[in-house]
Amino acid sequence: MEIAKVMAKGQVTIPMSVRKKLNLKEGDKVAFIEKDGVILIANSTMMALLQVQDAFEGEAKRLGLESEEDVVALVKEVRREMCEEKQDKTPKN
């Protein structure tokens, strides 16, 4: 357990061992989450990534993505479609 002192303006220095565990660097943001009467601190970037992962849960299976090659092929297909859309919207002379 680490302890930190709250300063007059509400500032707290996050102990080095905690910063390392959360992979926090200067300028990073932290999230404070209340859960069952306890406040948790988390790297906000990692929290966002986890939320995205949760939101996309099951999508890979639904889209038939089983390998890295499948993902690359999907990205190429989407890019091709976007390029075609852009060309369709370009005024012809």
C-alpha positions as CSV (number, residue, x, y, z in Angstrom):
1,M,0.0,0.0,0.0
2,E,1.2,3.5,-0.9
3,I,0.2,6.7,0.8
4,A,0.3,10.2,-0.6
5,K,-0.5,13.6,1.0
6,V,-3.2,15.8,-0.4
7,M,-1.9,19.4,-0.8
8,A,-3.9,22.6,-0.2
9,K,-5.1,22.8,-3.9
10,G,-6.1,19.1,-3.9
11,Q,-2.9,17.9,-5.6
12,V,-1.4,14.5,-4.9
13,T,1.9,13.1,-6.1
14,I,1.2,9.6,-7.4
15,P,4.0,7.3,-6.0
16,M,6.5,6.1,-8.5
17,S,5.6,2.4,-8.0
18,V,1.9,3.2,-8.8
19,R,2.9,5.3,-11.9
20,K,5.0,2.3,-13.2
21,K,2.1,-0.1,-12.7
22,L,-0.3,2.2,-14.5
23,N,2.3,3.0,-17.2
24,L,1.8,6.7,-16.5
25,K,4.1,9.3,-17.9
26,E,4.2,13.1,-17.6
27,G,1.1,14.6,-19.2
28,D,-1.0,11.4,-19.0
29,K,-4.5,11.6,-17.6
30,V,-5.9,9.4,-14.9
31,A,-9.5,8.3,-14.3
32,F,-11.1,8.0,-10.9
33,I,-13.8,5.3,-10.7
34,E,-16.1,4.7,-7.9
35,K,-17.0,1.1,-7.3
36,D,-18.7,-0.3,-4.2
37,G,-17.8,2.7,-2.1
38,V,-14.1,2.5,-3.1
39,I,-12.4,5.0,-5.5
40,L,-10.0,3.4,-8.0
41,I,-7.4,5.2,-10.1
42,A,-6.7,4.1,-13.6
43,N,-4.7,5.2,-16.7
44,S,-7.5,6.9,-18.7
45,T,-6.0,5.8,-22.0
46,M,-6.1,2.2,-21.0
47,M,-9.7,2.6,-19.7
48,A,-10.7,4.0,-23.1
49,L,-9.0,1.1,-24.8
50,L,-10.8,-1.4,-22.6
51,Q,-14.1,0.3,-23.3
52,V,-13.5,0.0,-27.1
53,Q,-12.6,-3.7,-26.7
54,D,-15.8,-4.3,-24.8
55,A,-17.8,-2.4,-27.4
56,F,-16.4,-4.5,-30.2
57,E,-16.6,-7.8,-28.4
58,G,-18.0,-10.4,-30.7
59,E,-17.6,-8.2,-33.8
60,A,-14.5,-10.1,-35.1
61,K,-16.5,-13.4,-35.0
62,R,-19.5,-11.7,-36.6
63,L,-17.3,-10.4,-39.4
64,G,-15.5,-13.7,-39.9
65,L,-12.1,-12.3,-38.8
66,E,-10.0,-15.2,-37.6
67,S,-6.5,-14.1,-38.3
68,E,-4.3,-11.0,-38.8
69,E,-4.5,-11.6,-42.6
70,D,-8.3,-11.4,-42.3
71,V,-8.1,-8.0,-40.6
72,V,-5.6,-6.7,-43.2
73,A,-7.9,-7.8,-46.0
74,L,-10.8,-6.1,-44.4
75,V,-8.9,-2.8,-43.9
76,K,-7.8,-3.0,-47.6
77,E,-11.4,-3.5,-48.7
78,V,-12.7,-0.6,-46.6
79,R,-9.9,1.7,-48.0
80,R,-10.8,0.6,-51.6
81,E,-14.5,1.3,-51.0
82,M,-13.7,4.7,-49.5
83,C,-11.4,5.6,-52.5
84,E,-14.2,4.6,-54.9
85,E,-16.7,6.7,-53.0
86,K,-14.4,9.7,-53.1
87,Q,-13.9,9.2,-56.9
88,D,-17.6,9.0,-57.4
89,K,-18.1,12.4,-55.6
90,T,-15.3,14.1,-57.6
91,P,-16.8,16.4,-60.2
92,K,-16.1,15.3,-63.8
93,N,-14.9,17.9,-66.3
